[in-house]
């Protein structure tokens, strides 16, 4: 995948939404990058605040086998690898899809399956949002205590280059779980910590014991153990 496979927009409503127009004509790895999103979306239907200065990208994946559950984990490893190699910034991973720097979120990842009538996804749209610099005026009130940035100001061309590196790294990792699962586990910021498993309005206290070979989170509740494949947790990182 090279720069010719990337479309750059100064602003879009959502890169995931914009990419849907190209699903049936673009090859795997085709990527849309935006300097700002006006209606970015996160997990659980939440909005994803996307001010100018960040890198917002979505790419098409067409997995040959049912590896959807591992795609987000592969992307998390890819992002942390590229950031560390290019900018010497170490980041960790909060299960399942947040990249953490100094105890705060610096990047979010959202994978959306696209179906064409069969049970197997026809494609996966993978969205990634990275806080490169602090937004003008600082982060909004609702996220200022949990969000941070890399402190890296990039031009549009530099954002395209960064997106290309991340996309290529994801393409090389995600079909081969053995190439990233151990690193996903090593970069975890939740293993060995007390957590709350969130299901709707209910929070259940537990202990993050380990991450298995399919990137599921092994949670010990004292009386029983559960492996989470999807879901949401909260954890104190500082």
C-alpha positions as CSV (number, residue, x, y, z in Angstrom):
1,X,0.0,0.0,0.0
2,X,1.4,3.4,-0.9
3,X,0.3,7.0,-0.9
4,X,-1.8,6.6,-4.0
5,X,-4.1,4.4,-2.0
6,X,-4.9,7.2,0.4
7,X,-7.4,9.9,0.1
8,X,-6.9,13.0,2.3
9,X,-9.7,15.4,3.4
10,X,-9.1,18.4,5.6
11,X,-12.5,17.7,7.1
12,X,-15.2,14.9,7.0
13,X,-18.1,14.0,9.1
14,X,-16.6,10.5,9.8
15,X,-13.8,8.7,8.0
16,X,-15.5,5.3,8.7
17,X,-18.7,6.6,7.0
18,X,-16.8,8.2,4.1
19,X,-15.0,4.9,3.4
20,X,-18.2,3.0,2.9
21,X,-18.6,4.6,-0.5
22,X,-15.4,2.8,-1.7
23,X,-16.0,-0.7,-0.2
24,X,-17.0,-2.4,-3.4
25,X,-14.4,-0.8,-5.6
26,X,-11.3,-0.4,-3.5
27,X,-8.7,-3.0,-2.6
28,X,-7.7,-4.0,0.9
29,X,-5.7,-1.3,2.5
30,X,-7.4,1.6,0.8
31,X,-7.4,4.4,3.4
32,X,-9.1,7.7,4.0
33,X,-7.4,10.3,6.2
34,X,-8.9,13.5,7.6
35,X,-7.5,16.4,9.5
36,X,-10.7,16.8,11.5
37,X,-14.0,14.9,11.9
38,X,-17.3,16.7,12.7
39,X,-19.2,13.5,13.6
40,X,-16.6,10.9,14.6
41,X,-17.9,7.8,16.4
42,X,-16.4,5.6,19.0
43,X,-17.4,2.3,20.6
44,X,-20.8,1.8,22.1
45,X,-22.3,4.4,19.8
46,X,-20.5,7.2,21.6
47,X,-19.2,10.3,19.8
48,X,-15.4,10.5,19.2
49,X,-14.2,14.1,19.6
50,X,-12.0,14.8,16.6
51,X,-10.6,18.4,16.7
52,X,-8.1,19.8,14.1
53,X,-4.6,18.7,14.6
54,X,-5.2,15.0,15.0
55,X,-4.8,12.1,12.6
56,X,-8.1,10.4,11.8
57,X,-8.0,7.5,9.4
58,X,-10.1,4.5,8.3
59,X,-9.0,1.6,6.1
60,X,-10.6,-1.4,4.4
61,X,-9.7,-4.9,5.5
62,X,-11.0,-8.0,3.8
63,X,-10.1,-10.9,6.1
64,X,-10.1,-14.4,4.5
65,X,-11.0,-16.1,7.7
66,X,-12.9,-15.1,10.8
67,X,-10.2,-12.9,12.4
68,X,-12.5,-10.0,13.2
69,X,-12.1,-10.4,16.9
70,X,-8.3,-10.0,16.6
71,X,-8.3,-7.1,14.1
72,X,-8.6,-4.4,16.8
73,X,-5.8,-6.0,18.8
74,X,-3.5,-6.1,15.8
75,X,-4.2,-2.5,15.0
76,X,-3.4,-1.5,18.6
77,X,0.0,-3.2,18.4
78,X,0.6,-1.7,14.9
79,X,-0.1,1.9,16.2
80,X,2.1,1.5,19.2
81,X,5.0,0.1,17.1
82,X,4.9,2.8,14.5
83,X,4.6,5.6,17.1
84,X,7.6,4.2,19.1
85,X,9.7,3.7,16.0
86,X,9.0,7.1,14.4
87,X,8.8,9.4,17.5
88,X,10.4,7.4,20.3
89,X,7.2,7.6,22.3
90,X,6.3,4.6,24.4
91,X,2.6,3.7,24.7
92,X,0.6,0.9,26.3
93,X,-2.7,-0.7,25.4
94,X,-5.9,-0.7,27.5
95,X,-8.0,-3.6,26.6
96,X,-9.5,-3.7,24.2
97,X,-8.9,-0.7,21.9
98,X,-7.4,2.3,23.6
99,X,-3.7,3.4,23.3
100,X,-2.4,4.9,26.5
101,X,0.4,7.4,27.1
102,X,1.3,8.5,30.6
103,X,-1.9,7.0,32.0
104,X,-4.2,8.8,29.6
105,X,-5.8,7.9,26.2
106,X,-4.0,9.1,23.2
107,X,-5.7,7.0,20.5
108,X,-8.9,5.1,20.0
109,X,-9.7,2.3,17.5
110,X,-13.0,1.1,16.1
111,X,-13.6,-1.9,13.9
112,X,-17.0,-2.2,12.1
113,X,-18.0,-5.3,10.2
114,X,-19.8,-4.9,6.9
115,X,-22.1,-7.7,5.8
116,X,-23.4,-8.5,2.4
117,X,-26.1,-11.0,3.4
118,X,-23.9,-13.8,4.6
119,X,-22.8,-14.6,8.2
120,X,-19.2,-13.8,7.4
121,X,-18.3,-10.1,7.1
122,X,-17.7,-9.0,3.5
123,X,-15.2,-6.4,4.9
124,X,-14.1,-4.6,8.0
125,X,-13.8,-0.9,8.3
126,X,-11.1,0.0,10.8
127,X,-11.1,3.5,12.2
128,X,-8.2,5.0,14.1
129,X,-8.0,8.4,15.8
130,X,-4.8,9.7,17.2
131,X,-4.4,12.9,19.3
132,X,-1.2,14.4,17.8
133,X,-1.4,17.7,19.5
134,X,-3.6,19.3,22.1
135,X,-6.6,21.0,20.5
136,X,-6.8,24.8,20.5
137,X,-8.1,25.8,23.9
138,X,-7.4,22.4,25.4
139,X,-9.4,19.2,25.5
140,X,-13.1,19.5,26.2
141,X,-14.3,19.3,29.8
142,X,-15.7,15.8,29.5
143,X,-12.4,14.3,28.4
144,X,-9.7,16.6,29.7
145,X,-8.9,14.4,32.7
146,X,-8.6,11.2,30.6
147,X,-7.1,12.3,27.2
148,X,-3.6,13.3,26.2
149,X,-1.6,13.8,23.0
150,X,1.7,12.9,21.5
151,X,3.0,16.4,21.2
152,X,3.7,16.0,17.5
153,X,2.6,18.6,14.9
154,X,2.3,17.1,11.4
155,X,1.5,18.6,8.0
156,X,-1.1,17.0,5.8
157,X,1.6,15.2,3.8
158,X,3.2,13.9,7.0
159,X,-0.1,12.6,8.2
160,X,-0.5,10.7,5.0
161,X,2.9,9.2,5.4
162,X,2.1,8.2,9.0
163,X,-1.2,6.7,7.9
164,X,0.5,4.7,5.2
165,X,3.0,3.2,7.7
166,X,0.2,2.3,10.1
167,X,-1.9,0.7,7.4
168,X,1.0,-1.3,6.1
169,X,1.9,-2.5,9.6
170,X,-1.7,-3.6,10.2
171,X,-1.8,-5.4,6.9
172,X,1.3,-7.3,7.8
173,X,0.1,-8.2,11.4
174,X,-3.6,-9.0,11.4
175,X,-3.6,-12.2,9.3
176,X,-1.0,-13.7,11.6
177,X,-2.0,-13.6,15.3
178,X,1.3,-15.2,16.3
179,X,3.0,-12.1,15.1
180,X,1.4,-9.7,17.6
181,X,-0.5,-11.5,20.4
182,X,2.6,-11.7,22.7
183,X,3.3,-8.0,22.2
184,X,-0.3,-7.1,22.8
185,X,0.0,-8.9,26.1
186,X,3.3,-7.3,26.9
187,X,2.0,-3.8,26.2
188,X,-1.2,-4.3,28.3
189,X,-1.7,-1.7,31.0
190,X,-4.5,-3.6,32.7
191,X,-2.9,-7.0,33.5
192,X,-2.4,-7.3,37.2
193,X,-4.8,-4.5,38.0
194,X,-8.2,-4.2,39.7
195,X,-10.9,-3.4,37.2
196,X,-14.6,-2.9,36.8
197,X,-16.3,-4.8,33.9
198,X,-19.1,-2.5,32.5
199,X,-22.3,-4.0,31.2
200,X,-24.8,-1.2,30.6
201,X,-25.3,0.5,33.9
202,X,-23.9,-2.4,35.9
203,X,-20.3,-2.5,37.0
204,X,-18.7,-5.7,38.3
205,X,-15.5,-5.6,40.3
206,X,-12.8,-8.0,39.2
207,X,-9.0,-8.6,38.7
208,X,-7.4,-8.5,35.3
209,X,-5.5,-11.8,35.4
210,X,-4.1,-12.2,31.9
211,X,-4.8,-12.0,28.2
212,X,-5.2,-15.2,26.3
213,X,-3.9,-16.2,22.8
214,X,-7.0,-14.7,21.2
215,X,-6.6,-11.4,23.0
216,X,-9.4,-12.1,25.3
217,X,-9.1,-10.6,28.8
218,X,-9.1,-13.2,31.6
219,X,-11.0,-11.7,34.6
220,X,-10.9,-13.2,38.1
221,X,-14.0,-12.3,40.1
222,X,-12.9,-14.3,43.1
223,X,-15.6,-17.0,42.9
224,X,-15.2,-17.5,39.2
225,X,-13.1,-16.6,36.1
226,X,-14.4,-15.2,32.8
227,X,-12.7,-14.5,29.5
228,X,-14.0,-11.3,27.9
229,X,-14.0,-11.3,24.1
230,X,-15.7,-8.0,23.7
231,X,-16.9,-5.4,26.1
232,X,-15.8,-2.4,28.2
233,X,-13.8,-2.1,31.4
234,X,-12.6,0.7,33.6
235,X,-9.3,0.8,35.4
236,X,-7.3,3.3,37.4
237,X,-4.1,3.9,35.4
238,X,-2.4,6.4,37.7
